Amino acid sequence: MGLRYLRRFQSRACLKPPAQRAAPTRPVEIDSSNGRMLQSIISDPTGQKTSMGPIAIRDALVVDADQDLKDLLVSILKPGVWAIRYVRTNREALQAAKDKAFELIITSEKTSCREDVELLRKIHLQRPHTRLIILANETTPTDVIAAMREHAFSLFSKPFSPEQLGNMIQLAIEVPCWDDGIEVRSATPEWIRLEVRCQVRTADRLLQFMKEIAELPEAEREEVGMAFREILLNAMEHGGGLDPNNYVEVEYVRARRMISCRITDPGTGFTLDEISHAAVANPPDDPIRHAKVRKELGLRPGGFGILLAQRLVDQVIYSQDGNAVLLIKYLDQPQTSALASLNSAS
């Protein structure tokens, strides 16, 4: 059995949520310096304090956090539920992760992405399902590929939005049983092939990785990312049925003057004539017809994905069967042609 299929088998086995540790329902003190399990003290009806024994606390490990990150974490990882342990270096983090299991680990912005990927690799040798979010001062496409190969939960390079990081942390702690769901089939900085599980949370994680890979101006990166997410979710929902046992294929190519992304779903496909529930099929004289169709079919509000993608990138091309779509974004053209440059050089 190949490694990819073994990992997928393990992923499916992990989809059934395990028994969760009960969140504390009584006041509990938290020692944030070492994440120890402490005792809950309550008062009985007579006013006497009674020890109820240790309460299970969810543990997080954070490397060299500044005050802004600490404030963000406290707002998400609620005291009484989470114990946050802060360490200064990756070496200390590795030793702490060997000594006990942490549900979430966040690295320091001051270490390189390469150092953090190596930390993740060593941790996963003993604790393969650890959720680790890499924070880095800067990254390269090669760094991002390495992080995906080692199954980082997410990666953010500066400058990044605290809100987006907060959303990713929230996503990480809400997953009952985490397995990666993003499989790197082959990858170079210019050409990446992935298999991605049909889950919304996996799509959101992949989008962050793709934003880090795409070396584009901020505005264009957001536009391409939004188009990519819309088409990816369409593929997962309509082609894969949002079934975590199904995967979509994603192929990203970065050329000198073009970025393309091909998304292929496991479904039977469609034609534009068959999707009257999508805004792209609306006639010019009835721009909201699809909303009526969706209501009649009992579908959630929406249907703007294809139309939005067509507005955000230069081309959206569907295959004959309709289960594969190609997004193309052209980059700025050079001021002079290559032939003119050769002539001037001679």
N, C-alpha and C positions, 0 to 999 in steps of 0.2 A: 504494500500500500504506500503510495507516494506521500511525501511530507505534507503537501497541500491538502490532500484528502484526509490524512490523519488529523491535521489541525482542524479541518472542517468538522470531522466527526466529534472531536473534543468540544468544539464550539457548540454543536447541537446538544451535546450532553449537558452543557452548562446553561442552556436556555431555560431549563426548569428552575425557578428560583429556589435556592436552598432555604432551610429554616433560618429566619432572621433573628439576630439578637434583639431582644426586646428593648425598645427605647425606654429610658427611665421615666417613670411617672411621678417620682418624688424629687424634692430638691436634692442636688448632689454637688459636692465640691469637686473642682477639677484642678489637678496639679498640672498646669500646662508645660512645666519644664521637663517632666518625664512621663506623662501620660499614664500614671498608675491608676489602677482600678481602686476607687475609694469607697467608703461606706456611706450609705444614706441614713440620715438621722431624722426620724419623724416623731411627732407627738401623738400619744394615744389620747382618748377622750378625757382622761384625768389630768392631762397636761404633762405627764411623764415622758421624757425622751426615750425612744426605743431604737436600738440599732437593728436595721433590717438586713444587714450583711452587705456584701459588695454588689454594686450595680454595674452591669455591662456598659462600658463607654466605647464609643467608636473613636478610633485613633487616626490622627493625621500627623505627618512628619513634614516639616518645612525647613529648607536650607537657607540660612543667611537672609532672613526676611527683613525688609525695611518696614517702617511704620505704616506706610500706605497699604502694603500687602497684609500686614497684621490686622489693620482696621477692616479691610475687605473680608478677611477670613472670619473674624469675629462676627461680622454681620451675616455670614452664611452658615458657618459651622457653630451652631448654637451651643452656648455653655449649658452644661447639664446633659448634653447629648454627646458632644465631641470633646476629646482631650487632644490638644495640639502640642506637639513637642517640637521645639525649635533647636536646631543644631547649626554649627558654624560652617562646616565643610562637608564635601561629598564623602570624605573618609569617615567622618562621624555618622553621616546618614547611612552609609553601607553597614557599619557596625550595628547601628540601631535597628536596621531592617533585618539583619541576621538574628538579632536577639528576640524580636517579636514581629508579628504581622501588622502592617499599617494599611488601612483601607485606601488612603490617599497620600501621595508624596508629591511635593512641589519643589522644584529645584530653584537655585539662585540665578538671578539675572547676571551675576558677575562671573559665573563660570561659562565656558564655551559650550556650545551645543554638542560638540564631539565628546567632551568630558561627561556631560550629562547622559548621553547615549551609552557610554561605557558603564556609568553607574547603573543605568537601567538594565543593561545586559547582565551584570553581576547579580543584581537583585532578582531578576527573573530566573536565574539558575536555581534559586531556592524557593522563590515565591512567584510563580509564573503569571498569576492573575492580578498582580499589584497594579493599581491605577497610578500612573506617574505622569504629571504634566510638566513639560520642560519650558522654563522661561530662559530666554537668551538675549544677550545684547544685540547680536546679529546672527543671521544664518545664511547658508547657501542652499541651492537645490539639493546638493549632495548630502548636506546635513539632514534635510527634511526626509529624504529617501531613507537614510540610515535610521532615523527615528521611527518611521513607519515599519521598516523591516524588524526592528526590535519591539514593536507594538507599544510605543508610547501612547498614552491616552489622548494627548494633544500637545501642541507646541505653539508658543507665542514668542515672537521676537519684537524688540522695541522699534518704534513706538507701538504699543498696543492699548486697546481700550480697556479700562478696568471693568466696564460693564460686560464686555465680551468675555473677558477672563472669568468674571463672576458667573456668567451663564454657563461656561464650560465646567467650572467647579461644581455648580449645582447639578449639571447633567451627570458628572462623575459620581456624585454621592447618591443619586437617585436610582442608578442602575443596580438592580437586586443581585445579579450575578453577572459579572462583566467578563466578556471575552472579546477579542479585538474586532472581528468582523470586517477588517480591511486586510486583504491578502495581496502582497506585492508579487506579481507573477514575473515581471522583469522590469528593470528600471535603469535608465541613465538620466542625467539632467535634462536631456532633450526629448526623451521618449519613455513614457511610463505606462505600464499596463497593470491594472488592478482588478480584483474581484471584490465586490462590496455587498455585504449582507443587506437585505431589503428591510431596513428599519430606519425610522426618521432620525433617531439619535446617531446612528452610524453616518447618515448623510451629513448631519451637522458637524460631526468630527472630521469627516473627509473634507468638507468645505474649508475648514480652518487650515488643514494641511495644504490644500491646493492654493489658498491665498498666500501661504508662505513660499510655495514653489514658484508661483507666477511673479516674475520680476517685471512689474508694471507700475506706472504711476498710481497713486492711491485711488483716484476717481475711477480709472479704468479697471483697476483690480476689483473694486466693489461691484461695478457693472457686470464684469465677466463672472464674478462669483455668484451674483444674484441669478443670472441666466443659467449658470451651471446647476445651482441648487434647484431651480424650478423644473428643469428637464430631468434631473436625477430623481427628484421626488415623483414626477410623473411616471418614470420608468419603474420605480419601486412600487408605487401604488397600483398602477393600471397593468403593468406587465408582470410584476412579481407578487401582487396581492398583499404587499406589506407582510409577507410570510418570511420569518427569519431563516427558514430553511432554503429560501431562494436567494440567488445572488445576481447582481447586474455587473456587466463588464464595463470598465472605464479605461479609455486610452487617451492619454494626453501627449501632444506633440508640440514642442517649441521650436519653430524655425526662425530664421533671421527676421522675417517681416510678417510673421503670422503665428498665432496660437490656435490650435484646434483641439477639440475634445470630442471623442466619439463615445456614446453611451448606448449599450445594447442590453435589452432586458430579455427575460426568459419567456415572455408572452408570445401570443400568436400575431401581434401587430394590429394595425388599423389603417384606415384611410381617412383623409380629412372629411370626406362625406359622411363618415360614421360617427363623428364626434360633435354632434349638434349641441352637446353640453359644454363645449369649450368656446371661449370668446373669439378665438381665431376663425370660427365658422359663422359668426354673425353676419347677416347681410348688411350692406351700408345703411339701409333705411330702418334697421332694428338693432342698434348696437348693444342692447341688453337682452336679446332673445335667449341667450344661453342660460341666463339666470332663471328664466321661467322653466326651461327644460330641466335644469338641475333640481328645481323645486318639485316638479312633477315626478322625477325619477327618485326623489328622496336622497339626493346627493348633498354633501356639505356645500356651503357657499364657496365660490372660487371659480376655477376654470380659466384663469388668466395666464397660466404658465407659459404656453406656447407663444401667445401674443406678446407677453412681456419679454421673453427671450428674443423674439424677432426685433424688438425695439432696442435691446441692450447690446447685441453683437451684430456683426456684419452679415452673417448668413446662418440660417438654420436649415439643414438639409436632411430629409428623411429617406430611409432606404425604401425599396420597393414594397417590402412587407410591413413597414411601419414600426418595427420593433428595434430599430437602430436609428440614432439621430446624430448628426455631426454639427457641432457649433464651431464657427470660425470667426476669429477676431483679427483683423489686419492691423499691423503696427504702422507707425509713421513711416512714410516713404522717404528715402534719402533725397537730399536736395538735388543731386546730379545722378545720372544713370551710371551704371558700371562701365559701359562702353566709353562714355565721356571721361570718366576717371582714368581709364587706360590710355586714352588719347592724350590727355593732359600730362600724364606721367612720362609718355614717350617724347 
